[in-house]
Every structure is written in structure tokens, then in C-alpha cells.
Amino acid sequence: MIYLRNWRDVQPKIAHLSAVHWGGLRSGSDDDPNPDDDRDRLERLDGFARHALQGRKTSDHHKHENLEQVYYVLSGGGEVLYDDERFSVAAGDAIYLPSGTYHQMFNDDNEDWLEHHVISQRVEGNGGTFAIRSWRQVSPQGDGEGAIRWRQLAPEADGGHLRAMAAIDREAVQPGGTSVWRQEEVEQVYYGLEGKGVIEVEDQGERDYTEGDMVHLPVGIRFRIRNPTHDWLVSLIIAA
């Protein structure tokens, strides 16, 4: 079964010094999962959450052992600190943060909020290559129907940076269009970035899908995305 929940239905907390944190989908194999929280369902991915850093604020300077992360900037702009250097980031950037390295987010020179997702995956040992890649830098690939996709981050084996995740993609389904039917051998999370549509799952029916929805798609499930509106339907896709 697929699982769908909007980030607005999650109670926020403060994390990493100044960030407002909405916990998203989480690993079902955590050492101490909350048995009453149905977000504990990820089988391969470790975690997926939304952070918002208000203007004039920074997060803390920290690192994670045996954990690779991708920050995906949703709105606003700021800087990320990596290896004693600050790099500018903006909406649509995917930031790869290798395991075991210190990093920090800065929004101290802005008045507006800086919003981003934090995507985490367990890895063996530390290391990797830092990267920032916007979807605008990537050549789009059509699916033969109504969807186009930009692969922002790929596995190390394919010349990319990801060590344990399979892909970080951005996808857009055209107005009135439908993606091809898909059945993947990876676990996926779809996150609605823009627009409204429908996720159609074979033998399970349809679910409305809109901006802010987090959708868990288990390995092997057969589905497609439909966009019956006059606007583009845009998703962030995380696979492992």
C-alpha cells in the first residue's frame, strides 16, 4: 500500500539550533520507533524531513557519522558551509553532503525564510564528494508520455555522488498529461513541489496528490501520475 501525508499535518519542533523541523517519513527499523506514529515505514531510506530557517538565522555546525545527506532547497536562498567555505544555494538546488563531514546552513543575510528538505541514508564508513546541482543544469529526459525528468544526483557507480541512495530526481507532468506506468525495484518517496494531480496505483485505486504531500511507494508497486489540471505538476523523487 502507498502512504500519503502532507507536511502541514505534522507537529513542528526546533532542531539544529534555529531550524523549524517537520519530521517526515522515517525508517521503520529505528532502534526506538514510536509504535503510534505511522510515518515509521521506510525500508531502505533512513529519513526525509522539512526544515525552515527564518531570516537572520543559521543552523548549528554539525556532522553525521555513517550517514550521507542531501539538502534540497525548496524556497529562498542562502549559503551552505562545507570544509570551511560558504557556497551560495537557491531554490531547486540539490546539495550532496558526504558522511562524516561538518556542514551548516546560513540565512543570516536575508529577511525571507530558507526552506529545504533533509534526506538521509545510512552508509558504510565516511567519505564522498561534496556537490551542488540545480535541476536547471541538467538536460531533461522525457518518459515517452507526458512527463519529463531531471536527474540531479546519481550514484557514484554512474559517475555521480550518491553512495547508498539510487537517485534524486525532479519531474514535471504536463497539463492534461499522464506519466507512463512505472514499476521500480527501488523504494521511492514522491514529494509534491507544485500543482495538483492524482497518483493511480494498480489494484489500489487513486489518491489525490498536491503540493506538500509526502508519498511512500514501496518496492515493486505499479503506478502512474496523472495531471488533469491546466498547470504543471512538479515532484521531487527520492529513490533507494
C-alpha positions, 0 to 999 in steps of 0.5 A: 500500500502507498502512504500519503501525508502532507507536511502541514499535518505534522507537529513542528519542533526546533532542531539544529539550533534555529531550524523549524523541523517537520519530521517526515517519513522515517525508517521503520527499523529505528532502534526506538520507533514510536509504535503510534506514529505511522510515518515509521515505514521506510525500508531502505531510506533512513529519513526525509524531513522539512526544515525552515530557517527564518531570516537572520538565522543559521543552523548549528555546525554539525556532522553525521557519522555513517550517514550521507545527506542531501539538502534540497532547497525548496524556497529562498536562498542562502549559503551552505558551509562545507570544509570551511567555505560558504557556497551560495544555494537557491531554490531547486538546488540539490546539495550532496553532503558526504558522511562524516563531514561538518556542514551548516546552513546560513540565512543570516543575510536575508529577511525571507525564510530558507526552506529545504528538505533533509534526506538521509541514508545510512552508509558504510564508513565516511567519505564522498564528494561534496556537490551542488546541482540545480535541476536547471543544469541538467538536460531533461529526459522525457518518459515517452508520455507526458512527463519529463525528468531531471536527474540531479544526483546519481550514484557514484557507480554512474559517475555521480555522488550518491553512495547508498541512495539510487537517485534524486530526481525532479519531474514535471507532468504536463497539463492534461498529461499522464506519466507512463506506468512505472514499476521500480525495484527501488523504494521511492518517496514522491514529494509534491513541489507544485500543482495538483494531480492524482497518483493511480496505483494498480489494484489500489485505486487513486489518491489525490496528490498536491503540493506538500504531500509526502508519498511512500511507494514501496518496492515493486508497486505499479503506478502512474501520475496523472495531471488533469489540471491546466498547470504543471505538476512538479515532484521531487523523487527520492529513490533507494 
